[in-house]
Amino acid sequence: MLLSVVIPARNESGSLPSTLGDCLTVLRREQVPFELIVVDDGSTDDTISVVSNLDDPAIRIIANPGENGFGLAIRFGIEQAAGDVIAIMMADASDSPEDLVKYYRVIEEGYDCAFGSRFIRGSRVIDYPSHKLLMNRLANLFIRVVFGLRFNDITNAFKCYRRAAIDGMMPLISPHFNLTVEMPLKAIIRGYSFKVVPISWTNRKEGVSKLKIKEMGSRYLFIVLYLWLEKALSRGDYIRKRKAAMAADLPASRHA
C-alpha cells in the first residue's frame, strides 16, 4: 500500500527540512512505500524554494490554488494524493515519523483508521504550552461526552486513514483547523473501524503556530454540533450499511 503523507504548510521554511528529512529516513528504513505531499498554503517566506531544493523524488510541493485555510489545504492535498493510505501530518516537526510507521502498520492490520493519543499510557508530550493544554483537554472532554467516546485526543490533526474511509466521509466541509475534528468524527459516525495507539508530540522549535484558539472556538463548536446532528438523524444507518456491505464482501466505500 502506498502511503501519502499530506503536510499543509504556511511559512514553515524553518521546520520543513527537519520534518521531511526525518520522514525520508524513517519511512525508507522501515521499507514503507510513500510520497510526501507538502501543500503550500499561501506562504510569504521561502517555504516553496526550501522544499524544492531538497530535490528528492519522494517529495512533492504543490500550492493550494484556492482560498487559503488549513482545512482547505488538506482537502486539496488529499485530492492530489495517489496513496491507498493517507496520513495528515504537521509541518512543524511536532509529530514523529516513528508514529507514522505505527499508523501504517495499524492500517496493514486491516483497520480503516489509525488514531493516535498523546494522553494515554505509552504516549509522550514535550513542552506543551499550559494554556493550550487546558483548552485541549476541555475541548476533547466536551466532544467525548457529546458523542459517548473513549478516544481522548480527537482534536489532534495527526491521523491516518484508508482511502476508502476518506471517500466515505465525503463531502468534507471544514475550511480551517476544525477539519481535524470533522474527519475522525465522520469516520466513527459512519462506521469505519479504528485503532488508537500512543504517540509522541514535541512543541515546535521554529516558526509560529497558526492555530488561534479564540478564532477557532466557534468553528469547532459548529462542526461538532453539525456532526452530532448527522449522528442523531442517521440513527445508525451508516453503520448498518457498512455491516451489510462487509457481510456481502463488497467494497464498503460504495455503501458509506
N, C-alpha and C positions, 0 to 999 in steps of 0.2 A: 504494500500500500504506500502510495506517495503521500508524504506529509507536507502540506502547505502551511507555512507559518506566516500569518498576516501581522505586520507590525506597523501600526499607524504612527506617524512621526510629524511633529511640528516643532521646528527649531531644536532638533536633538543631535546636532553635529558633534557635540562633546561626548555623548553617550553611545551613539550607534557603533563606532568602531569596536568598542568592547563588547557590546551586546551581540553583534553579528559575528565577531571573531570567536567568541566563546561558543556560540551556536554551531558554527562550522566545525570547530574542534570536536565537540561532544557528539554531534549527530554523525559525523564521519567515523569517529571512533566506535560508536555503537552500531554502525552499518545500517542506519535508518535512511531510506531514500527520501529526499526532501528538496524543497525550494523555500527560499526566504524572500518574502514579498514586502518591501518597505513602501508604504503609501505616504507620500509627502502631502501634508495637509496644509498647504499654503505657507510653508516656511519662508522666513525672511533672512535666515542665515544661510550657511553653505551646506545644509543637510544633503541636498541632491549631489553636489560635487564630491562631498566626503564619501558618500556611499558609492558613487560611480567609480571613484579612484581605488576602491577595494578590488575592483576588477576580478570578481570571482563568478564563474558561470552559474553557481547556485543562488546568486543574489540578483533580484530584480528590483529596481527602483522605478516606481510609477507615481505620477502626480494625480491627485484627486481632481478630476476635471470640473466638478460642480461646486456647489456651496461647501464651504469648509465646516467641519464638525467631526468630532471623534467618532461618533457612530456612523456618519456618512462615509468617512474614510475606510472604516472597517467593512462596511457593506460593499464599497467599490472594490476593496481588496478581495473579498470573498468571490465577487463576480469574476475577477481575473485569475483566481486560483485554479490550478489544474489537479490538485490532490484529491484523493479519496478520503483523506482525513485533514481537517482544517483546525489549526490552533490559533488563538488570539494571544499575542504576547506584547508586552510593553517595550518601548524603545529605550527606556531609561536604565536598563540593566538591573532592575529590581527583581525580575523573575529569573529562575535558574534553568539553564539548558538541561541540567540533570533531571529536573522535574518534567521538562518537555518530553524527554525519553520515557519517563514513568507514565505520562499520559498516553503516549503512543502504544506502550505495552498493554495498557488498560483496554484500548480500542482493539488491539490484537486478540485480547481475551474474548471479544465478542460484544462488549458494551457499545452503546451508541454514543455515550458522552463520558468524558473524564473530567471530573471537577476536583479542584484542589482546595484544601482548607489550611489557612495559616494559624488556626486556633484549635487544633486537635493534637492528641499525643503523637509525637514524632515530628511536628512542624517546628519551624524556626523563624522568628521575626527579629530583625536587627534595625534599631533606631527608628521605630515607627513614631511619628510626632504624636504626643499625648492627646491633643485636642482632636486630631483626625481619628485616632484610635477610638476615642469615646464615641464620636459620631458614627464610626463604622459599626461598632458593637450595638448601638441603639438602632441603627437602620436595619441591621441584619436580624435583630430580635423582633422588630416590628414585622418584617417580611415572614419570618418563621411562624409567628403567631397567626398572621393573616392566612397563610397557606398550609399551616399544620405541618411544617417541615422540620426535620432534624438537622439537615445540612446548614451549617452556620457561617458560610462565607460566600453568600450569593453575589455580593456586590463586586467581588474581585474580577477584574477583566480577564485574567489568565486562565483560560479554559480550552478544552479541546472537544471537537465534535466529528462524528462521522458525517460525510457529505449528505447522506440520506436524511439525517436528523436536521441539518440546516435547511434542506429542501422542504422538509415537513413543517418547519416553523415559519415559513414564508406566509404573508409578507412581513418583513422586519420594518418597523416604523420609527424607531428612535434615532434622532439625528445626533445625539450628544452622548455623554457618558452613561446615560440610562440604558443604552443598548446592552451594557454589561449585566443588567438585571433582566431585560427582556429576553435575551437568548436562553439562559438556563431555566427561567420560569416557564417559557413556552415549551421547551423540551420536556420538562417534568409534566406540565399540564397535558401535553399531547401524547404522553405515554412512552417516551423514549427511555431506554434503560441508562443508568449512570452508576458510576462508582466514585466514591470520594477517597482521595489519598492525601496524606500530609505533604505540604510543600513548604518551601522557604521563601522569605521576602526580605529584601535589603533596601533601605532607603537610598534614593538616588544620590550620587556624588557629583553629578554635573547637571547644569541646567535648572529649570524651574518647573514644578508640577503645573499641568494645565487644568487640573480639576479644581473648580471653585465651588466650595461647599454651599455658600449662600445662593449661588446661581442655580445649583442643581437640585435643591430640595424639592421644589415644585415639580420638576421634570421626573425625578424618581417617584414621587407620590403619584403622578399621573399614570406612569406605566404600571406601577403596582396595582392601582385600582382598575385600570383597563384590563389587566390580565386576571385579576380577581373576578371581574365581571365575565370574562371569557370562561373561566373555570366554572363559575356558578351556572351560567346559561347553557354550557355544553353538556352539563350533567353526566360527564364521563363518556361522552360519545367518542372522543378521540381515542381513549384507551380501549374501548370495546372494538373499534375498527382495527386498531393495531393488533389486538389479540386475535381477531378473526383473520387478519392478513397473515400473521405468524402461523396460525393453525393450518392455513391453506398453503403455506410455504411460498407466498408471493412477496415481491419487494414491498416492504412496509411503507416506503415513501409514497407509493401510489395511493395509499389509503389515509395518509396523515392529514 
